[in-house]
Amino acid sequence: MEPLPFEMPVDTVQRVASELRCHPTDERVALHLDEKDKLRHFREYFCIPKMQDLPPIDLSLVGKDENAIYFLGNSLGLQPKMVKTYLEEELHKWAKMGSYGHETGKRSWITGDETIVSLMTDIVGANEKEIVLMNGLTVNLHLLLLSFFKPTPKRYKILLEAKAFPSDHYAVESQLQLHRLNVEESMRIIKPREGEETLRTEDILEVIEKEGDSIAVILFSGIHFYTGQFFNIPAITKAGQAKGCFVGFDLAHAVGNVELHLHDWGVDFACWCSYKYLNSGAGGLAGAFVHEKHAHTIKPALVGWFGHELSTRFKMDNKLQLIPGARGFRISNPPMLLVCSLHASLEIFNKATMKALRRKSILLTGYLEYMIKHYYGKDKSETKKPVVKIITPSKIEDRGCQLTLTFSVPVKHIFQELEKRGIVCDKREPNGIRVAPVPLYNSFHDVYKFIHLLNDALDAAEERNSSV
């Protein structure tokens, strides 16, 4: 991936501090960056949780009417305010006209998914015919693997990264078992080098070059859920296809987070959920991508009624006219209440654009990284403070908005103290805390407040640890 053609975050922070004649860690820097942020108004499109409504909150430590510091969009995005309106529209239509809602309104129920698919094209970098909105992520992954994974005696492996998200791991494992293959021999897992947290692209490419003739499918995350590493999708795709492999990606942590160009990169297939950065609500409607080059050669192994061409679907003659490409993979009619919530969010992305969001995200996460390194990046003997290590890659082209932090002291109490102070993030085994400032609804001042609340949390955690 090419370096990004604008000022590095650390340079921006230092330049602004110089202009304001203050230290880069001064609150005025955060406030100035928010003032100059052209996307700041999108925060108003979302419901921001209040401190007083969070279950673990300690109201003796924070103001109850304050907004929470919500850095967990990598797990569940916040609710767009228009979700309620769109849900009520469809509930009203259902109540008033029943079955006639299938063919009326701006989201007719028969084609509800198709009415919003155009809003996904910029987000994943694909054309409409390559995208389908359906099911949940792992269901879509299974459907895609049933079509793309066709093992032979010589080409029978699936390559994936170490510590892939459990659902991906289980999906691959069960697909191999379905084909009665030996899982240990056929599931090729590539691990980071000894003592390293993330994978080097050259190591991935080396495995593909050496073992590619025996690999049927390469399945990687776009962004690794734990480390936050953004894999080099075009390089992996090119290398895999040169060896005759199909190359697919689980984009759960990449979609709506980083710019994607699935069509131009030539990715064979991909799938994603929509409840993280795409803000569609828990269990929201997922998506899948099949490159148009496969439209007439790769077909679904399992077929349903909604994969049949709409023009003849209601003839009900049981003579399948399969829609070519991704849309032929649809099995059932779209769940309209899930379409509503996704629609509300995708409209916001359409207004903001992924290019602008990614540019803000780079600065927002870069500011967070700068502040963490300034306060907590030094040896504890020098500062008498716990050391906070960022295991997410430091190169901005190798990460999205998430930073995964590890600590020189036990993480359990730190996380609990953060929760008490209204910091919404999460703890992931073995010892990481993931924080994700989302450019659609997080501010630079959120980052500033997080850093100072983190300091309080670390002090409180140390007291607890020393008293045990």
Secondary structure per residue as TSV (DSSP state, phi and psi in degrees):
chain	resnum	aa	ss	phi	psi
A	1	M	-	360.0	138.7
A	2	E	-	-74.6	146.2
A	3	P	-	-58.6	149.3
A	4	L	-	-79.5	136.5
A	5	P	S	-86.8	49.8
A	6	F	S	-153.7	176.7
A	7	E	-	-56.5	136.8
A	8	M	-	-69.7	148.0
A	9	P	H	-54.5	-43.3
A	10	V	H	-62.3	-36.1
A	11	D	H	-68.3	-39.3
A	12	T	H	-62.7	-46.8
A	13	V	H	-60.9	-44.8
A	14	Q	H	-69.7	-36.1
A	15	R	H	-65.1	-45.4
A	16	V	H	-62.4	-42.5
A	17	A	H	-60.9	-39.9
A	18	S	H	-64.4	-42.4
A	19	E	H	-65.1	-35.6
A	20	L	H	-86.6	-6.9
A	21	R	T	57.4	50.3
A	22	C	S	-142.9	173.4
A	23	H	-	-74.5	147.1
A	24	P	T	-57.1	-22.0
A	25	T	T	-88.7	-0.7
A	26	D	S	-66.7	145.9
A	27	E	H	-58.8	-29.0
A	28	R	H	-62.5	-28.9
A	29	V	H	-64.8	-46.8
A	30	A	H	-61.1	-45.1
A	31	L	H	-64.5	-38.4
A	32	H	H	-65.9	-43.3
A	33	L	H	-62.6	-36.8
A	34	D	H	-67.6	-40.2
A	35	E	H	-62.8	-35.8
A	36	K	H	-88.4	-4.3
A	37	D	-	-75.9	114.4
A	38	K	T	-74.0	-10.6
A	39	L	T	-102.6	4.0
A	40	R	G	-61.7	-28.0
A	41	H	G	-69.0	-17.6
A	42	F	G	-67.5	-21.1
A	43	R	G	-56.9	-33.2
A	44	E	G	-70.7	-11.1
A	45	Y	G	-81.7	-4.9
A	46	F	B	-121.5	154.4
A	47	C	-	-84.9	113.1
A	48	I	-	-95.7	120.5
A	49	P	-	-59.3	145.1
A	50	K	B	-91.2	150.2
A	51	M	G	-52.0	-44.5
A	52	Q	G	-65.0	-18.2
A	53	D	G	-95.1	-2.1
A	54	L	-	-85.7	128.1
A	55	P	T	-55.1	-40.8
A	56	P	T	-87.2	6.0
A	57	I	-	-67.5	147.4
A	58	D	-	-113.9	102.2
A	59	L	T	-70.4	-6.5
A	60	S	T	-77.4	-13.5
A	61	L	T	-103.5	-18.7
A	62	V	S	-139.7	166.5
A	63	G	-	-82.6	132.1
A	64	K	T	-67.6	-28.0
A	65	D	T	-89.5	-1.0
A	66	E	S	-70.6	153.1
A	67	N	B	-73.3	140.9
A	68	A	-	-65.3	157.1
A	69	I	E	-92.2	96.4
A	70	Y	E	-93.9	99.8
A	71	F	-	-113.9	38.6
A	72	L	B	-124.7	26.0
A	73	G	T	-64.9	-15.8
A	74	N	T	-74.9	-9.6
A	75	S	T	-114.0	-48.2
A	76	L	S	-149.0	117.9
A	77	G	-	-71.1	158.9
A	78	L	-	-72.8	162.1
A	79	Q	-	-81.8	123.5
A	80	P	B	-66.8	139.9
A	81	K	T	-62.6	-27.6
A	82	M	H	-76.4	-9.3
A	83	V	H	-56.4	-47.2
A	84	K	H	-60.3	-42.4
A	85	T	H	-61.3	-47.6
A	86	Y	H	-68.3	-37.3
A	87	L	H	-63.9	-43.3
A	88	E	H	-64.5	-34.3
A	89	E	H	-60.2	-45.5
A	90	E	H	-74.7	-35.7
A	91	L	H	-64.7	-39.4
A	92	H	H	-63.6	-45.2
A	93	K	H	-61.9	-43.3
A	94	W	H	-61.6	-44.8
A	95	A	H	-65.4	-38.1
A	96	K	H	-85.4	-33.8
A	97	M	H	-131.1	0.6
A	98	G	G	55.1	-127.9
A	99	S	G	-61.5	-22.8
A	100	Y	G	-64.2	-15.9
A	101	G	G	-65.2	-16.9
A	102	H	G	-61.4	-27.3
A	103	E	S	-124.3	8.4
A	104	T	-	-127.3	162.8
A	105	G	S	88.1	171.4
A	106	K	T	-72.1	-16.7
A	107	R	T	-126.2	73.4
A	108	S	-	-60.8	140.2
A	109	W	T	-68.9	-26.0
A	110	I	T	-70.1	-35.8
A	111	T	S	-117.9	23.4
A	112	G	H	-55.8	-42.7
A	113	D	H	-66.4	-37.5
A	114	E	H	-69.8	-26.7
A	115	T	H	-70.2	-19.8
A	116	I	H	-113.4	-2.3
A	117	V	G	-64.4	-27.9
A	118	S	G	-63.0	-25.0
A	119	L	G	-74.1	-10.3
A	120	M	G	-91.4	-14.3
A	121	T	H	-62.8	-43.2
A	122	D	H	-69.8	-33.1
A	123	I	H	-69.3	-39.0
A	124	V	H	-107.7	-6.6
A	125	G	T	69.7	57.0
A	126	A	-	-148.4	167.1
A	127	N	-	-92.6	164.8
A	128	E	G	-57.6	-37.4
A	129	K	G	-71.8	-12.5
A	130	E	G	-92.7	-5.4
A	131	I	E	-116.6	139.8
A	132	V	E	-137.1	138.4
A	133	L	E	-107.2	116.0
A	134	M	-	-168.1	157.5
A	135	N	S	54.9	-157.5
A	136	G	-	-111.1	166.8
A	137	L	H	-55.7	-51.0
A	138	T	H	-71.5	-31.2
A	139	V	H	-60.5	-46.1
A	140	N	H	-63.5	-39.7
A	141	L	H	-61.2	-43.7
A	142	H	H	-61.0	-45.7
A	143	L	H	-60.6	-40.4
A	144	L	H	-69.5	-43.0
A	145	L	H	-65.3	-34.1
A	146	L	H	-60.1	-27.7
A	147	S	H	-94.7	-35.6
A	148	F	H	-92.5	-23.6
A	149	F	-	-96.1	100.1
A	150	K	-	-123.7	81.2
A	151	P	-	-66.5	147.7
A	152	T	-	-123.1	169.0
A	153	P	S	-56.4	-29.4
A	154	K	S	-96.8	-29.0
A	155	R	S	-123.4	98.0
A	156	Y	-	-139.7	2.6
A	157	K	E	-96.4	154.7
A	158	I	E	-117.9	125.8
A	159	L	E	-98.0	128.8
A	160	L	E	-145.6	165.7
A	161	E	E	-80.5	154.2
A	162	A	T	-61.9	146.5
A	163	K	T	53.9	40.9
A	164	A	-	-60.6	158.1
A	165	F	-	-56.0	139.1
A	166	P	H	-49.5	-40.1
A	167	S	H	-63.1	-36.8
A	168	D	H	-66.6	-44.8
A	169	H	H	-59.4	-47.4
A	170	Y	H	-65.9	-38.3
A	171	A	H	-61.7	-46.4
A	172	V	H	-63.5	-45.4
A	173	E	H	-57.8	-46.2
A	174	S	H	-72.1	-31.3
A	175	Q	H	-64.8	-40.8
A	176	L	H	-64.4	-42.0
A	177	Q	H	-64.7	-36.1
A	178	L	H	-59.6	-35.2
A	179	H	T	-90.4	8.3
A	180	R	T	58.0	41.4
A	181	L	-	-100.1	154.2
A	182	N	-	-73.6	118.2
A	183	V	H	-63.4	-42.6
A	184	E	H	-63.1	-35.1
A	185	E	H	-81.7	-29.8
A	186	S	H	-99.7	-18.4
A	187	M	E	-97.0	97.2
A	188	R	E	-91.4	107.3
A	189	I	E	-103.5	126.7
A	190	I	E	-102.7	127.3
A	191	K	-	-106.9	156.6
A	192	P	-	-64.2	162.3
A	193	R	-	-64.6	156.4
A	194	E	T	-53.6	128.0
A	195	G	T	84.0	1.4
A	196	E	-	-113.9	152.2
A	197	E	S	-95.5	-29.6
A	198	T	S	-119.4	163.7
A	199	L	-	-86.9	141.2
A	200	R	-	-87.6	135.9
A	201	T	H	-57.6	-38.9
A	202	E	H	-64.0	-30.4
A	203	D	H	-71.7	-38.6
A	204	I	H	-62.5	-46.7
A	205	L	H	-65.9	-33.1
A	206	E	H	-66.2	-42.0
A	207	V	H	-63.3	-42.7
A	208	I	H	-61.0	-43.3
A	209	E	H	-64.8	-42.8
A	210	K	H	-75.7	-38.3
A	211	E	H	-114.7	3.7
A	212	G	G	-57.0	-30.8
A	213	D	G	-66.4	-19.8
A	214	S	G	-104.1	-0.2
A	215	I	E	-98.3	124.3
A	216	A	E	-86.8	-43.1
A	217	V	E	-135.9	136.2
A	218	I	E	-104.8	122.7
A	219	L	E	-127.6	108.7
A	220	F	E	-120.0	159.4
A	221	S	E	-71.1	152.2
A	222	G	S	-70.5	-49.5
A	223	I	B	-127.9	131.5
A	224	H	-	-71.0	130.4
A	225	F	T	-61.9	-33.1
A	226	Y	T	-90.4	-53.0
A	227	T	T	-82.4	-21.2
A	228	G	-	78.8	11.4
A	229	Q	B	-71.6	128.8
A	230	F	B	-91.9	109.2
A	231	F	-	-73.1	152.9
A	232	N	-	-79.5	85.0
A	233	I	H	-58.7	-48.0
A	234	P	H	-63.3	-38.8
A	235	A	H	-67.9	-42.9
A	236	I	H	-65.3	-41.1
A	237	T	H	-62.8	-48.2
A	238	K	H	-61.4	-44.4
A	239	A	H	-66.5	-43.0
A	240	G	H	-65.4	-45.1
A	241	Q	H	-67.8	-30.2
A	242	A	H	-64.1	-25.2
A	243	K	T	-97.3	7.1
A	244	G	T	85.7	14.9
A	245	C	-	-92.5	150.4
A	246	F	E	-82.4	141.8
A	247	V	E	-125.0	122.0
A	248	G	E	-131.4	162.7
A	249	F	E	-138.4	140.2
A	250	D	E	-91.5	112.6
A	251	L	-	-101.7	23.5
A	252	A	T	-51.7	-41.8
A	253	H	T	-100.3	2.6
A	254	A	T	-105.8	-35.9
A	255	V	T	-67.3	129.7
A	256	G	T	77.5	3.2
A	257	N	T	-114.7	-46.9
A	258	V	S	-126.9	163.4
A	259	E	-	-73.1	134.0
A	260	L	-	-123.7	145.8
A	261	H	-	-136.6	62.3
A	262	L	H	-58.3	-41.1
A	263	H	H	-65.8	-52.1
A	264	D	H	-65.8	-32.1
A	265	W	H	-75.0	-15.1
A	266	G	T	77.8	17.3
A	267	V	-	-56.0	137.3
A	268	D	S	-73.7	-47.1
A	269	F	E	-153.3	161.1
A	270	A	E	-158.9	161.2
A	271	C	E	-147.4	161.7
A	272	W	E	-158.8	157.5
A	273	C	-	-95.6	175.3
A	274	S	S	-128.5	5.7
A	275	Y	S	-95.7	-2.0
A	276	K	S	-89.6	-103.4
A	277	Y	T	-68.9	-18.6
A	278	L	T	-89.6	-2.4
A	279	N	-	57.9	39.6
A	280	S	-	-97.0	1.0
A	281	G	-	95.9	154.9
A	282	A	T	-54.1	129.3
A	283	G	T	71.3	23.0
A	284	G	-	-62.1	170.4
A	285	L	-	-67.1	124.5
A	286	A	-	-88.0	178.4
A	287	G	E	-139.5	164.0
A	288	A	E	-146.1	155.9
A	289	F	E	-130.7	132.8
A	290	V	E	-129.3	122.4
A	291	H	-	-60.5	141.9
A	292	E	G	-61.3	-20.3
A	293	K	G	-65.3	-17.4
A	294	H	G	-100.5	5.8
A	295	A	T	-56.2	-34.1
A	296	H	T	-113.2	6.0
A	297	T	T	-117.9	-32.5
A	298	I	-	-103.3	123.2
A	299	K	-	-123.7	155.1
A	300	P	-	-65.2	139.6
A	301	A	S	-77.9	-28.6
A	302	L	S	-117.3	126.0
A	303	V	-	-118.0	144.0
A	304	G	-	-131.1	176.5
A	305	W	G	-61.7	-35.3
A	306	F	G	-82.2	1.5
A	307	G	G	-87.8	-4.7
A	308	H	B	-83.4	143.0
A	309	E	-	-51.4	133.6
A	310	L	H	-61.9	-36.2
A	311	S	H	-60.7	-27.8
A	312	T	H	-121.6	6.1
A	313	R	H	-59.2	-38.0
A	314	F	T	-91.9	11.1
A	315	K	T	-71.5	-25.9
A	316	M	-	57.3	37.2
A	317	D	-	-97.0	3.6
A	318	N	-	58.6	27.2
A	319	K	-	-109.4	99.8
A	320	L	-	-62.7	125.4
A	321	Q	-	-115.6	88.9
A	322	L	B	-71.0	132.5
A	323	I	-	-69.6	128.4
A	324	P	S	-64.9	147.6
A	325	G	S	79.1	-153.6
A	326	A	G	-57.8	-41.0
A	327	R	G	-67.8	-19.7
A	328	G	G	-69.6	-14.2
A	329	F	G	-80.7	-9.3
A	330	R	-	-66.1	138.0
A	331	I	-	-110.0	-43.0
A	332	S	S	-125.3	167.5
A	333	N	-	-67.5	151.9
A	334	P	-	-68.7	140.9
A	335	P	-	-78.0	104.8
A	336	M	H	-65.0	-32.8
A	337	L	H	-68.2	-30.3
A	338	L	H	-74.6	-34.6
A	339	V	H	-60.5	-39.7
A	340	C	H	-59.2	-49.2
A	341	S	H	-68.4	-37.0
A	342	L	H	-67.1	-39.6
A	343	H	H	-57.0	-46.0
A	344	A	H	-58.9	-39.9
A	345	S	H	-75.4	-43.8
A	346	L	H	-62.8	-30.3
A	347	E	H	-63.3	-35.6
A	348	I	H	-67.4	-44.8
A	349	F	H	-59.1	-38.5
A	350	N	H	-62.8	-35.8
A	351	K	H	-74.8	-38.5
A	352	A	H	-80.8	-38.1
A	353	T	-	73.8	141.1
A	354	M	H	-65.0	-34.3
A	355	K	H	-61.7	-46.1
A	356	A	H	-69.3	-39.5
A	357	L	H	-64.5	-41.3
A	358	R	H	-65.4	-39.2
A	359	R	H	-63.8	-43.5
A	360	K	H	-64.9	-41.1
A	361	S	H	-59.4	-41.2
A	362	I	H	-60.2	-43.6
A	363	L	H	-71.3	-41.2
A	364	L	H	-62.6	-49.3
A	365	T	H	-70.3	-34.7
A	366	G	H	-63.1	-38.0
A	367	Y	H	-64.6	-43.3
A	368	L	H	-60.0	-45.5
A	369	E	H	-61.2	-43.9
A	370	Y	H	-59.3	-45.9
A	371	M	H	-66.6	-41.6
A	372	I	H	-63.3	-46.4
A	373	K	H	-65.0	-35.3
A	374	H	H	-64.9	-46.9
A	375	Y	H	-87.6	-31.5
A	376	Y	H	-129.4	9.6
A	377	G	S	-89.1	-4.4
A	378	K	S	-97.0	164.0
A	379	D	-	-60.6	138.1
A	380	K	H	-58.9	-32.6
A	381	S	H	-65.0	-25.1
A	382	E	H	-81.9	-37.3
A	383	T	H	-109.9	-14.5
A	384	K	S	61.3	19.3
A	385	K	S	-115.9	152.7
A	386	P	-	-59.8	146.6
A	387	V	-	-86.6	131.9
A	388	V	E	-108.7	121.7
A	389	K	E	-105.8	135.3
A	390	I	E	-98.3	115.0
A	391	I	-	-90.9	-11.9
A	392	T	S	-67.4	141.6
A	393	P	-	-53.8	144.3
A	394	S	S	-80.8	-24.4
A	395	K	S	-71.1	129.7
A	396	I	G	-66.0	-26.7
A	397	E	G	-76.3	-7.1
A	398	D	G	-107.8	15.1
A	399	R	B	-152.7	164.0
A	400	G	-	-102.3	-135.3
A	401	C	S	-88.4	-17.7
A	402	Q	-	-78.0	138.0
A	403	L	E	-118.1	133.2
A	404	T	E	-103.0	124.5
A	405	L	E	-109.0	139.4
A	406	T	E	-122.0	160.0
A	407	F	E	-130.4	154.6
A	408	S	S	-81.4	-1.0
A	409	V	S	-127.0	161.6
A	410	P	-	-54.3	137.9
A	411	V	H	-83.0	-22.0
A	412	K	H	-57.3	-50.8
A	413	H	H	-72.0	-32.6
A	414	I	H	-60.7	-46.4
A	415	F	H	-62.0	-43.6
A	416	Q	H	-62.0	-39.8
A	417	E	H	-69.7	-34.4
A	418	L	H	-63.7	-45.0
A	419	E	H	-60.3	-41.1
A	420	K	H	-58.1	-29.4
A	421	R	T	-97.9	12.6
A	422	G	T	80.0	19.5
A	423	I	E	-89.5	114.5
A	424	V	E	-97.6	103.8
A	425	C	-	-141.6	-162.9
A	426	D	E	-146.3	159.8
A	427	K	E	-105.5	131.5
A	428	R	E	-127.7	135.7
A	429	E	T	-64.7	145.2
A	430	P	T	-84.8	-33.7
A	431	N	T	-154.8	33.5
A	432	G	E	-107.4	147.4
A	433	I	E	-116.1	124.4
A	434	R	E	-99.1	129.9
A	435	V	E	-126.8	133.0
A	436	A	B	-135.8	95.2
A	437	P	-	-73.4	113.3
A	438	V	-	-91.1	127.3
A	439	P	T	-66.4	-22.5
A	440	L	T	-69.0	-36.5
A	441	Y	T	-134.7	-0.6
A	442	N	-	-98.8	150.9
A	443	S	-	-115.4	166.6
A	444	F	H	-67.0	-32.0
A	445	H	H	-69.3	-30.0
A	446	D	H	-57.0	-44.6
A	447	V	H	-63.6	-45.9
A	448	Y	H	-57.1	-46.6
A	449	K	H	-66.4	-38.2
A	450	F	H	-57.6	-46.1
A	451	I	H	-59.4	-41.8
A	452	H	H	-76.1	-32.3
A	453	L	H	-72.3	-32.2
A	454	L	H	-62.1	-40.7
A	455	N	H	-60.2	-44.2
A	456	D	H	-63.7	-40.9
A	457	A	H	-64.6	-40.4
A	458	L	H	-65.6	-41.0
A	459	D	H	-62.6	-45.1
A	460	A	H	-66.3	-39.4
A	461	A	H	-64.8	-39.8
A	462	E	H	-62.9	-40.0
A	463	E	H	-61.4	-42.9
A	464	R	H	-65.1	-43.0
A	465	N	H	-65.3	-39.5
A	466	S	H	-72.2	-22.7
A	467	S	H	-88.3	-9.9
A	468	V	-	-77.5	360.0
